[in-house]
Amino acid sequence: MKRLYLLVFLSLSVFCCTPKAELGSFDTKKWKEDIKGCKGERAKMIDEVQEVKRKLLGLYQKTVIAELGQPEEQELYKRSMNYYVYYIDPAGDCENAQEEPRYLEIRFTSLGIANEVNIK
């Protein structure tokens, strides 16, 4: 019985202590609708992306997915680190794909916390 209470307490503690995304006026809906940057909307948002980069630090993977949508690419790295990639310029399957598109790369620790955010 004590284990059940402990498990419930720990679960609630983690849930309540999860940082919330405070992305200000960043239009997450517009970002999510422009998958792989094919529509060109993400490229127009580049200044906003620069502003929001530092606000993504410390967020959990689930929070980032809730705000930015599923990543276009995901790479599992050594020691359970994870990288999410969101294309800013048209990439891959887009009709107007660029040869070397810019992208937002978010690195997560093995605990699923964003600890590095870059535009490459």
VOMI-604766 format. One record per residue: residue in one letter; x, y, z of N, C-alpha, C, O, CB in turn. Coordinates in pm, whole numbers, padded with zeros to 5 digits, always signed. Each point is the difference from the previous one (the first is absolute). Glycine has a CB too. Layout:
residues N
aXYZXYZXYZXYZXYZ...
This chain:
residues 120
m+00080-00118+00000-00080+00118+00000+00086+00127+00000-00030+00098-00068-00148-00227+00187k+00287+00123-00041+00090+00114+00005+00062+00025-00137+00021+00115-00039+00027-00162+00281r-00019-00060-00314+00059+00014-00134-00097+00070-00095+00042+00081-00083+00094-00288+00122l-00262+00176-00027-00102+00063-00085-00005+00149+00027-00003+00080-00094-00130-00293+00090y+00132+00252+00130-00001+00142+00035+00126+00069-00051-00005+00111-00053-00133-00162+00255l+00251-00015-00186+00126+00056-00046-00002+00019-00151+00044+00103-00051+00075-00211+00244l-00168+00009-00264-00008+00007-00146-00091+00114-00045+00035+00074-00092+00007-00320+00079v-00156+00259+00076-00094+00109-00032+00064+00135+00030-00010+00093-00080-00186-00244+00129f+00262+00162+00065+00066+00124+00038+00108+00038-00101+00006+00115-00043-00054-00165+00284l+00131-00044-00277+00107+00028-00097-00056+00038-00136+00051+00091-00065+00097-00249+00188s-00252+00089-00166-00062+00031-00129-00055+00142-00001+00019+00074-00097-00076-00316+00068l-00012+00280+00135-00054+00135+00009+00109+00105+00009-00013+00109-00057-00187-00202+00169s+00307+00061-00043+00113+00093+00012+00062+00028-00136+00027+00116-00033+00017-00200+00264v-00022-00019-00308+00058+00017-00133-00095+00078-00089+00043+00090-00072+00085-00304+00097f-00257+00181-00020-00100+00068-00082-00009+00148+00035-00005+00085-00090-00122-00299+00071c+00125+00245+00146-00014+00139+00044+00125+00082-00022-00008+00122-00016-00154-00199+00184c+00276+00014-00171+00126+00072-00014+00047+00010-00146+00107+00055-00026-00048-00133+00254t-00136+00027-00321+00037+00009-00141-00010+00145-00044-00106+00061+00014+00026-00299-00057p+00189+00294-00011-00006+00139-00045-00103+00018-00111-00010-00083-00091+00251+00111+00154k-00316+00080-00055-00098+00032-00103+00070+00083-00107+00095+00073+00028-00287-00079+00139a+00144-00006-00289+00058+00077-00109-00055+00143+00005-00121+00020+00000+00145-00229-00142e+00064+00304+00147-00035+00142-00003+00063+00058-00126+00105+00063+00006-00120-00045+00251l-00051-00040-00371+00058+00041-00127-00050+00135-00049+00027+00040-00114-00006-00280+00059g-00094+00310+00139-00046+00134-00034-00092+00000-00121-00096-00076-00006+00304+00166+00101s-00177-00003-00192-00087+00016-00117+00037-00094-00114-00052+00014-00111+00021+00223+00176f+00119-00333-00040+00040-00094-00104-00122-00078-00048-00071-00061+00081+00304+00041+00019d-00258+00021-00230-00119-00064-00059+00026-00149-00021+00043-00042-00108-00107+00259-00006t+00036-00295+00216+00026-00144-00006-00090-00070-00102+00040-00099-00061+00032+00106+00300k-00191+00045-00258-00092-00060-00098+00057+00013-00141+00000-00097-00077-00197+00150+00226k+00245+00065-00183+00058+00024-00132+00124-00089-00019+00022-00055-00107-00109+00294+00107w+00167-00251+00106+00122-00083-00005-00036-00146-00027+00060-00064-00087+00055+00221+00247k-00212-00210-00086-00039-00140-00014-00059-00030-00138+00020-00109-00053-00062+00102+00299e-00030+00101-00304-00064-00021-00129+00100-00001-00116-00031-00052-00108-00174+00159+00200d+00323-00049-00072+00100+00007-00107+00103-00112+00016+00116+00024+00032-00147+00227-00047i-00012-00373-00008+00085-00118+00017+00116+00005-00099-00019+00021-00120-00178-00156+00202k+00317+00114-00029+00126+00004-00076+00024+00134-00069+00083+00010-00089-00105-00254+00055g-00051+00347+00075+00019+00134-00056-00047+00013-00143+00036+00097-00067+00154-00073+00216c-00270-00118-00197-00042-00001-00141-00078+00123-00042+00011+00045-00114-00016-00291+00130k-00075+00303+00074-00082+00117-00034+00078+00130+00006-00046+00102-00051-00152-00224+00138g+00316+00119-00025+00082+00121+00012-00035+00087+00119+00060+00106+00020-00036-00112-00263e-00122-00036+00324-00040+00079+00116+00107+00000+00109+00024+00103+00064-00262-00156-00116r+00303-00059+00073+00105-00007+00103+00116+00092-00032+00058+00061+00089-00124-00296-00042a+00100+00245-00176+00111+00088-00040-00034+00146+00033+00088+00077+00038-00024-00238-00222k-00191+00198+00170-00044+00136+00033+00004+00024+00151+00005+00115+00045-00151-00114-00249m+00145-00108+00281-00002+00009+00146+00140-00004+00062+00012-00014+00122-00236-00094-00126i+00327+00120-00075+00136-00021+00047+00036+00091+00118+00067-00044+00093-00005-00025-00324d-00106+00196+00229+00030+00090+00112-00069-00048+00128+00058+00008+00108-00034+00184-00269e-00148-00240+00148-00072-00052+00115+00066-00127+00054+00005-00022+00120-00218+00121-00212v+00265-00181+00001+00068-00124+00040+00125+00035+00079+00031-00064+00101-00120-00058-00305q+00161+00225+00160+00119+00044+00074-00036+00041+00142+00074-00029+00094+00032+00105-00309e-00220-00009+00230-00045+00045+00133-00041-00118+00088+00030+00000+00120-00105+00215-00222v+00009-00313+00044-00057-00111+00077+00103-00108+00034-00024-00084+00086-00195+00130-00198k+00333-00044+00045+00104-00103+00021+00033-00019+00148-00003-00112+00050+00097+00169-00273r-00064+00049+00290+00043-00012+00140-00116-00039+00092+00023-00053+00109+00153+00224-00153k-00300-00145+00001-00116-00038+00082-00028-00150-00007-00072-00054+00084-00024+00282-00123l+00153-00294-00060-00017-00144-00013+00092-00078+00094-00026-00116+00033-00041+00151-00270l+00174+00030+00281+00093-00065+00092-00070-00036+00130-00074+00080+00057+00265+00047-00159g-00168-00249+00148-00057-00045+00126-00136-00065-00012-00054-00053+00097+00181+00232+00008l-00184-00175-00227-00131-00063-00019+00016-00149-00026+00101-00045-00053-00192+00260-00038y-00010-00292+00129+00000-00144-00026-00042-00027-00144-00065+00082-00063+00012-00127+00305q+00092-00071-00291-00032-00039-00138-00149+00012-00028-00038+00053-00105+00234-00207+00107k-00280+00107+00088-00144+00004-00022-00050+00144-00013-00091+00028-00078+00067-00242+00205t+00082+00304-00050-00039+00141-00007+00041+00059-00134-00076+00075-00061+00097-00055+00310v+00098-00053-00296+00048+00049-00129-00090-00052-00112-00037+00075-00091+00274-00065+00179i-00273-00137-00082-00089-00057-00102-00137+00067+00004-00060+00025-00104+00182-00245+00120a-00171+00249+00103-00130+00067+00013+00004+00139-00065-00099+00044-00058+00054-00171+00271e+00159+00196-00202+00012+00135-00054+00039+00003-00147-00056+00079-00077+00117-00005+00304l+00034-00158-00267+00053+00006-00137-00048-00114-00091+00026+00002-00120+00172+00110+00216g-00267-00209-00040-00044-00115-00079+00109-00107-00004+00107+00016+00058-00252+00135-00197q+00114-00260+00071+00097-00109-00013+00121+00047-00080-00017+00073-00099-00169-00245+00112p+00306+00134+00026+00118+00041-00077+00003-00070-00136-00051-00112-00015+00178+00151+00229e-00068+00028-00310+00013-00062-00133+00105-00110+00000-00010-00097-00076-00060+00313-00029e+00168-00200+00189+00103-00104+00017+00030-00012+00148-00009+00096+00077+00110-00049-00307q-00065-00167+00268+00036-00026+00140+00117-00096-00001-00002-00102-00069-00236+00140+00151e+00341-00004-00005+00119-00084+00005+00032-00036+00144+00010+00086+00087+00078+00021-00297l-00073-00235+00234+00041-00048+00131+00152-00005-00001+00060-00063-00087-00275-00072+00123y+00276+00200+00060+00144+00010+00007+00050-00081+00119-00080-00057+00074+00075+00286-00182k+00135-00234+00126+00057-00078+00110-00050+00052+00135-00036+00116+00014+00240-00164-00153r-00205-00042+00235-00044+00029+00136-00145+00050+00005-00034+00084+00084+00271-00031-00026s-00319-00103-00146-00144+00029-00004-00033+00147-00025-00111+00044+00030+00081-00233+00123m+00126+00265-00207-00032+00137-00040-00081-00008-00129+00014-00094-00078+00197+00190+00189n-00294+00004-00131-00090+00002-00112+00009+00134-00071+00015+00103+00066-00168-00266+00050y+00143+00164-00246-00003+00124-00078-00130+00007-00078-00041-00098-00063+00293+00099+00046y-00317+00114+00021-00118+00026-00083+00041+00102-00104+00073+00095+00029-00236-00147+00160v+00115+00032-00312+00028+00093-00109-00132+00048-00059-00087-00080-00035+00308-00035-00014y-00233+00247+00039-00114+00065-00064+00055+00087-00112+00079+00092+00026-00219-00095+00189y+00101-00023-00338+00050+00078-00113-00066+00137-00005-00121+00014+00020+00163-00225-00146i+00039+00311+00100-00048+00138-00013-00024+00030-00147-00104+00055-00036+00228+00016+00244d-00028-00106-00292-00013+00019-00145-00052-00130-00061+00015-00107+00058+00174+00278-00062p-00252-00161-00114-00054-00120-00066+00107-00109-00015+00111+00025-00047-00275+00120-00076a+00127-00266+00164+00097-00110+00000-00063-00127-00055-00122-00012-00011+00238+00114+00207g-00030-00196-00231-00042-00135-00035-00100-00011-00112+00032+00024-00116+00012-00077+00345d-00167+00016-00193-00104-00029-00098-00069+00124-00055-00083-00014-00089+00051-00199+00206c+00063+00331-00070-00067+00122-00046+00032+00024-00148+00109-00031-00047-00097+00129+00280e-00110-00043-00303+00022+00034-00142+00108+00105-00015+00078-00003-00096-00317-00052+00047n+00245+00147+00143+00097+00109-00004+00117-00025+00095+00055+00094+00057-00240+00063-00118a+00222-00284+00078+00105-00037+00096+00132+00071-00029+00040+00015-00116-00150-00238+00143q+00175+00266+00079+00132+00063-00012+00107-00105+00021-00021-00100+00068-00070+00322+00012e+00205-00197-00140+00110-00096+00009+00052-00014+00143+00024-00112+00045+00038+00168-00279e-00046+00056+00305+00047-00003+00138-00093+00087+00085+00034+00115+00031+00207-00154-00105p-00355-00014+00111-00097+00080+00077+00046+00024+00144+00071-00081+00059-00252-00012-00202r+00139+00207+00196+00026+00028+00141-00096-00086+00082-00108-00035-00045+00184+00275-00004y-00034-00273+00171-00086-00079+00087+00026+00035+00146+00108+00047+00038-00112-00232-00207l-00099+00160+00248+00008+00019+00145+00032-00136+00059-00072-00097-00022-00095+00292+00021e+00277-00202+00076+00043-00126+00061-00008+00015+00152+00055+00095+00058+00097-00149-00256i-00220-00040+00261-00013+00002+00145+00060-00128+00056-00041-00110-00038-00169+00254+00026r+00306-00129+00101+00062-00117+00063-00060-00019+00138-00014+00095+00077+00228-00061-00207f-00249-00159+00161-00058-00035+00129+00095-00090+00076+00071-00082-00058-00302+00104-00036t+00233-00005+00225+00078-00088+00087-00067-00136+00006-00109-00020-00054+00193+00217+00190s-00021-00290-00069-00058-00133+00016-00129+00005+00083-00078-00094-00003+00308-00006-00015l-00252+00208+00092-00122+00018+00078-00111+00068-00081-00110+00021+00051+00251-00008+00156g-00110+00022-00333-00101+00061-00086-00015+00149+00018-00107+00055-00028-00007-00268+00034i+00219+00281+00039-00005+00145+00022+00086+00069-00106+00115-00038-00022-00151+00006+00273a-00020+00133-00317+00073+00075-00103+00116+00075+00063-00019+00083+00089-00191-00060-00226n+00331-00053+00090+00117+00067+00057+00084+00072-00105+00101+00062+00033-00098-00235+00146e-00044+00166-00304+00070+00073-00106-00097+00023-00115-00068-00092-00045+00291-00010+00112v-00230+00226-00114-00088+00036-00111+00080+00083-00097+00056+00103+00038-00264-00109+00109n+00215-00037-00273+00079+00068-00102-00077+00011-00130-00087-00082-00030+00296-00001+00137i-00174+00185-00184-00048+00011-00138+00122-00025-00086+00102+00069+00013-00291+00097+00042k+00179-00263-00142+00114-00034-00087-00039+00013-00145+00082-00024-00088+00007-00130+00261
